[in-house]
Amino acid sequence: MTEAEWLSCADPTAMLRHVCDGARASQRQLRLFGAACCRRVWPRLTDSRSRRAVEVAERYADGAATIEQLAAASEGAWDAHLGKADAEYYAALAAYYSVNNPHSPDAEDVADAAIRSSYLDPDDPEVEDRIQASLCRDVFGNPFRLPPALDTSCFSPGLVSLAERIYAEQEFGLMPALGDALEEAGCRRADVLAHCREPGGHARGCWAPDAILAKT
């Protein structure tokens, strides 16, 4: 895959294989991408055990959940998916895949199950492939370029607090405000500012807040 292909790709499977084959993605990023796919089908996760699994996956990615908690969430998510059918079945299966492997996140399986769930939903316009491709670019950035090295010495406590709030609370509607705060702090990285100001399409693990918070 070339850089131009990455930037225009609408096939999340190909993109995931690219970042995995070249070790361009961390285990944390892969697990958070999987959780983001599950949050795309959140209304179809009608069992609290499935939703809990996604939340545990997010905490585990950040080292805030134990392997025992992940195993318990995996068992619950598996049991939850057995009683579902059609779109809800695949959504619940995606939640299970987000926690079933403590060592290597099954991001591709999560993404595929979420897409299958959307295909079986009569109200879904079947654009999940393209949305997941956008999520790949949001979480993994541009694997053909080095991650942005930001001068954090000029960041005010308020700017860092805003990035932490966006990350922890998943308040992505605040991303444009983060871009404004970065520009006011002297950031001249056009790619960072433009990404912050993109409408929608952000998830926990987005490379811009990650760069501010020094997460990898």
ROFITOR-288346 format. One line per 2 residues: number of its first residue (from 1); their letters; for each residue z, x, y of N, C-alpha, C. Coordinates in steps of 0.2 Angstrom, whole numbers. Atoms other than C-alpha are relative to their C-alpha. Example, Ala and Ser with C-alpha at 12.3 -4.5 7.8 and 13.67 -1.06 7.14 Angstrom:
BEGIN
1) as) 0/4/-6/39/62/-22/0/4/6 | -1/-4/-6/36/68/-5/3/-4/5
# end
This chain:
BEGIN
1) mt) 0/4/-6/0/0/0/0/4/6 | 0/-3/-6/-4/6/17/4/-3/5
3) ea) -4/3/-5/5/4/33/-3/-7/3 | 4/6/-2/-8/-9/39/1/-6/-5
5) ew) -1/5/5/-6/-18/23/7/-3/0 | -7/2/0/13/-19/24/1/-4/6
7) ls) -1/4/-6/12/-26/42/-3/-7/-1 | 4/7/0/0/-40/37/1/-3/-7
9) ca) 0/3/6/5/-43/19/4/-6/-1 | -3/6/1/10/-60/13/2/-1/-7
11) dp) -2/0/7/15/-55/-5/6/3/-1 | -7/-3/0/34/-52/-6/1/4/-6
13) ta) -1/-4/6/32/-46/-24/-3/7/1 | 3/-7/-1/20/-32/-19/4/4/4
15) ml) -4/-4/-4/31/-27/-5/7/2/-3 | -6/-2/3/47/-27/-15/-1/6/-5
17) rh) 2/-5/4/38/-16/-28/-1/7/4 | 2/-6/-4/32/-4/-14/7/3/2
19) vc) -6/-3/-3/50/-1/-7/4/2/-6 | -4/-2/5/58/0/-24/-3/6/-4
21) dg) 3/-6/3/45/12/-32/1/6/4 | -1/-6/-4/47/24/-17/7/1/2
23) ar) -7/0/-2/66/22/-16/1/0/7 | 0/1/-7/63/16/1/5/-5/2
25) as) -5/6/-1/76/2/0/7/2/-3 | -7/-1/3/95/4/-3/2/-6/-4
27) qr) -2/6/4/104/-7/-16/3/-5/5 | -3/5/-5/113/-15/-1/-6/-4/3
29) ql) 6/4/-3/96/-20/7/-3/-5/-5 | 3/5/5/89/-27/-9/5/-6/-2
31) rl) -5/5/1/105/-37/-12/0/-5/5 | 0/4/-5/105/-44/5/-7/-4/1
33) fg) 7/4/0/86/-48/4/1/-6/-5 | -1/5/5/90/-58/-12/4/-6/3
35) aa) -4/5/-3/104/-67/-3/-3/-4/6 | 4/3/-6/92/-71/12/-4/-5/-3
37) cc) 5/5/4/80/-79/-1/4/-6/-2 | -4/6/3/94/-90/-8/2/-4/6
39) rr) -2/4/-6/99/-95/10/-6/-4/2 | 6/4/-2/81/-101/12/0/-6/-4
41) vw) 0/6/4/84/-114/-2/7/-3/0 | -7/2/0/102/-117/3/1/-8/-1
43) pr) -1/7/1/100/-136/4/-1/-2/-8 | 1/2/7/95/-136/-15/5/3/-4
45) lt) -5/-3/4/110/-126/-20/6/-6/1 | -4/5/0/120/-142/-23/7/1/-3
47) ds) -7/-2/3/134/-134/-33/3/5/3 | -4/-5/-4/147/-125/-24/1/7/-4
49) rs) 0/-6/4/147/-112/-38/-6/5/2 | 6/-4/-2/129/-107/-33/1/3/7
51) rr) -1/-2/-7/133/-106/-15/5/6/1 | -5/-5/1/149/-96/-19/-3/7/-2
53) av) 3/-7/3/138/-83/-29/-4/3/6 | 4/-3/-5/127/-80/-14/5/3/5
55) ev) -5/-3/-5/142/-77/-2/3/6/-3 | -3/-6/3/150/-65/-15/-5/5/0
57) ae) 5/-5/0/133/-56/-16/0/3/6 | 0/-3/-7/133/-53/3/6/4/1
59) ry) -6/-4/-1/151/-47/2/0/6/-4 | 0/-6/5/148/-36/-13/-5/5/3
61) ad) 5/-5/-3/133/-28/-4/3/4/5 | -4/-3/-5/145/-23/10/7/3/-3
63) ga) -6/-3/3/159/-17/-2/6/-4/1 | -6/5/-1/170/-32/2/1/-4/-6
65) at) -2/3/6/170/-39/-15/0/4/-6 | 0/-4/6/174/-32/-32/-5/-1/-5
67) ie) 5/1/5/164/-30/-47/3/-6/-5 | -3/5/4/176/-42/-56/-2/-7/4
69) ql) 2/6/-4/173/-55/-42/-8/-2/-1 | 7/1/1/154/-52/-44/-1/-3/-7
71) aa) 0/2/7/156/-55/-63/2/-8/0 | -2/7/0/165/-71/-60/-5/-5/3
73) as) 5/4/-4/153/-77/-47/-7/-1/-5 | 6/0/5/139/-73/-60/1/-5/-5
75) eg) -1/4/6/147/-83/-74/0/-7/3 | 0/6/-3/149/-98/-62/-7/-2/2
77) aw) 6/1/-2/132/-97/-55/-5/-2/-7 | 3/2/6/125/-97/-73/1/-7/-3
79) da) -2/6/2/135/-112/-78/-3/-6/4 | 3/5/-5/129/-121/-62/-7/-2/-1
81) hl) 7/1/0/111/-119/-65/-2/-4/-6 | 2/3/6/111/-126/-83/0/-7/1
83) gk) 0/7/-1/114/-143/-76/-5/-3/5 | 5/1/-5/100/-143/-64/-7/-1/-3
85) ad) 6/1/2/82/-148/-65/-5/1/6 | 5/0/-5/66/-145/-55/2/5/5
87) ae) -1/-5/-5/68/-137/-38/7/2/0 | -7/-2/0/87/-137/-39/1/5/-6
89) yy) -1/-5/6/86/-128/-56/-2/7/3 | 2/-6/-2/76/-114/-48/4/3/6
91) aa) -5/-2/-5/87/-113/-33/6/3/-2 | -6/-3/3/102/-111/-43/-1/6/-4
93) la) 2/-6/4/93/-98/-54/0/6/5 | 0/-5/-5/90/-88/-38/7/2/1
95) ay) -7/-1/-2/108/-89/-34/3/4/-6 | -2/-3/6/112/-83/-52/-2/8/1
97) ys) 3/-7/0/100/-68/-50/3/4/5 | -2/-4/-5/108/-63/-34/7/4/-2
99) vn) -6/-3/2/124/-58/-43/1/2/-7 | -1/-1/7/120/-56/-61/0/8/-2
101) np) 0/-7/1/118/-37/-60/4/4/5 | -4/-4/-5/131/-26/-52/-2/6/2
103) hs) 3/-7/-2/121/-10/-52/-6/0/3 | 6/0/-3/104/-15/-47/-2/-7/1
105) pd) 2/7/-1/100/-31/-38/-7/-2/-2 | 6/3/3/87/-42/-46/-4/-3/6
107) ae) 3/3/-6/78/-45/-29/-6/-3/-1 | 7/3/1/61/-48/-36/1/-7/-4
109) dv) -1/6/3/68/-61/-48/3/-6/4 | -2/5/-5/78/-70/-34/-5/-3/4
111) ad) 5/3/-5/63/-71/-23/-5/-4/-4 | 5/5/4/52/-78/-37/3/-6/-2
113) aa) -3/6/2/65/-91/-42/0/-4/6 | 0/4/-6/66/-96/-24/-6/-3/2
115) ir) 6/2/-1/48/-97/-22/-2/-6/-5 | 1/5/5/47/-108/-38/3/-6/2
117) ss) -4/5/-3/60/-119/-30/-4/-4/5 | 4/3/-5/50/-122/-15/-6/-3/-2
119) yl) 6/3/3/34/-126/-25/2/-7/-3 | -1/7/4/43/-140/-34/3/-5/5
121) dp) -3/4/-5/50/-147/-18/-6/-4/4 | 6/4/-3/38/-161/-12/0/0/7
123) dd) 0/0/-7/43/-159/6/-1/7/3 | 1/-7/-2/40/-140/6/-7/1/1
125) pe) 8/-2/-1/23/-134/14/-2/6/-4 | 2/-6/4/23/-120/1/-2/6/5
127) ve) 1/-6/-4/24/-106/14/5/5/-1 | -6/-5/1/39/-97/6/-3/7/-1
129) dr) 3/-7/1/28/-82/1/0/3/6 | 1/-4/-7/24/-78/19/6/1/3
131) iq) -7/-1/-3/42/-81/25/3/5/-4 | -4/-5/4/49/-70/11/-4/7/2
133) as) 3/-6/-3/36/-57/17/2/2/6 | -3/-2/-6/42/-58/34/8/2/0
135) lc) -7/-3/2/60/-56/27/0/7/-2 | 1/-7/2/54/-40/19/0/4/6
137) rd) 1/-4/-6/49/-33/36/6/0/4 | -6/0/-4/65/-39/44/6/4/-3
139) vf) -5/-4/3/76/-31/31/-1/7/-1 | 2/-7/1/67/-16/26/-4/4/5
141) gn) 4/-4/-5/58/-12/42/-7/2/-2 | 6/-3/2/43/-2/41/1/7/-4
143) pf) -1/-6/5/44/10/26/-4/6/2 | 5/-6/-1/30/21/33/3/4/6
145) rl) -3/-4/-6/41/26/48/7/1/-1 | -7/-1/0/58/33/50/4/-6/3
147) pp) -4/5/-3/72/21/54/1/2/7 | -1/-3/-7/75/21/73/7/3/1
149) al) -6/-3/-2/88/33/79/2/-1/7 | -2/2/-7/97/25/93/6/4/2
151) dt) -5/-4/-3/108/34/105/6/-5/1 | -5/5/-1/124/24/102/6/2/5
153) sc) -5/-2/-5/134/34/115/0/-5/6 | 1/4/-6/127/22/128/2/-7/-1
155) fs) -1/7/2/132/6/119/7/-2/2 | -7/2/-2/146/-4/127/3/-4/-6
157) pg) -3/4/5/159/-12/116/-3/-7/-1 | 3/7/0/151/-29/121/-6/0/-4
159) lv) 7/0/4/134/-24/114/2/1/-8 | -2/-1/8/142/-18/97/3/-6/-2
161) sl) -4/6/3/153/-33/96/-6/-6/-1 | 5/5/0/137/-44/99/-4/1/-7
163) ae) 4/-2/7/128/-35/84/4/-2/-6 | -5/2/6/144/-37/73/0/-7/-1
165) ri) 0/8/1/144/-56/77/-6/-2/-3 | 6/2/3/126/-58/73/0/2/-7
167) ya) 0/-2/7/128/-48/57/5/-5/-4 | -6/3/4/145/-56/51/-1/-8/0
169) eq) 1/7/-1/141/-74/57/-7/-3/-1 | 7/2/1/123/-74/54/-3/-4/6
171) ef) 2/3/-6/120/-80/72/-6/3/3 | 6/-3/-2/102/-75/73/-3/-3/6
173) gl) 2/3/-6/99/-86/88/2/5/6 | -3/-5/-6/108/-72/98/-4/7/0
175) mp) 4/-6/0/95/-59/93/-4/2/7 | 3/-2/-7/85/-60/110/6/2/5
177) al) -5/-2/-4/102/-58/119/2/7/-2 | -1/-7/3/104/-42/108/-5/4/3
179) gd) 6/-4/-3/87/-36/114/2/1/7 | -1/-1/-7/92/-39/132/6/5/1
181) al) -6/-4/-1/109/-30/130/-2/7/-2 | 2/-7/1/100/-15/122/-4/3/6
183) ee) 4/-2/-5/87/-14/136/5/2/6 | -4/-1/-6/101/-15/149/4/7/-1
185) ag) -4/-6/1/110/-1/140/-5/7/0 | 5/-6/-1/94/10/142/-4/1/-6
187) cr) 5/0/6/85/7/125/-7/-1/2 | 7/0/-1/67/11/127/-5/-1/-6
189) ra) 4/1/7/62/8/109/-4/-7/0 | 4/6/-1/48/-5/111/0/-4/-7
191) dv) -1/4/6/49/-9/92/6/-3/-1 | -6/3/1/67/-12/92/1/-6/5
193) la) -1/6/-5/67/-23/108/-5/-6/-2 | 5/6/3/51/-33/101/3/-3/-6
195) hc) -2/3/6/59/-36/85/6/-4/1 | -5/4/-2/75/-42/93/-2/-7/3
197) re) 2/5/-4/65/-54/103/-5/-5/-4 | 5/4/4/54/-61/89/4/-7/-2
199) pg) -3/7/1/58/-80/86/1/-1/-7 | -1/1/7/66/-83/70/-1/6/-5
201) gh) 1/-5/5/64/-74/53/4/6/-1 | -5/-5/1/80/-64/54/5/-2/-6
203) ar) -5/1/5/93/-62/40/5/6/0 | -5/-5/0/109/-52/37/-3/6/-4
205) gc) 3/-6/2/103/-34/34/-6/1/4 | 5/-2/-5/90/-35/48/1/7/3
207) wa) -1/-7/-1/86/-18/52/2/2/7 | -2/-2/-7/89/-19/71/8/0/1
209) pd) -8/0/0/108/-24/70/2/6/-4 | -2/-5/5/109/-12/55/0/7/4
211) ai) 1/-6/-4/103/2/67/6/1/5 | -6/0/-5/116/-2/80/7/1/-4
213) la) -6/-1/4/130/-3/67/0/5/-5 | 1/-6/5/124/12/57/1/-2/-7
215) kt) 0/2/7/122/2/41/-6/2/-3 | 6/-2/3/110/8/28/-1/-4/-7
# end
